């Protein structure tokens, strides 16, 4: 299964996170434009750099131009992260982890990239890792491998999407969690799995990255 890391231009991830993901089979590193600046600071060699190249510094561009594949895409109707996702979907990657996709000094970029997860999750399995948190989008019948006491937060998008849960302390029964109206923040797993039935749309689930790593759930 082809898996990749997409490094965006937000708050830089820890190098230990990238090393861990590489060991878990995410062996291709793709930088979204200015994400290459972060790669350089972390002493990493991207396989590919994709974007309109308005954020990568000249110094970093010159450093990588003979070391990495650089793909310039000038169109402005999608973001650099989207350009990367479209590329990996075309290349038949099955999973992508987004890092550096949130935080930084642009709150709009964080909102946009979380929306991108919803937009492209029907085509590729996307995970976002930000500091202590891991986020994924789900729909349909889902079984989450977990452990007793894990904190799990669930966020819906609209009133149409209904969620039923088994294995959470605060059970959801055909309940909508529309953003800005209702949420299930800091729910708690009761056993080693949580079952979700999600109808009429997608939800976002946020879990604890370090504990998932500890219990080998990534």
Helices and strands as residue ranges (DSSP letters): E 3-7, H 15-23, E 28-32, H 35-41, E 48-51, H 58-64, E 69-72, H 80-90, E 95-99, H 107-120, E 125-130, E 133-145, E 151-155, E 162-166, E 175-176, E 184-188, E 193-208, H 209-214
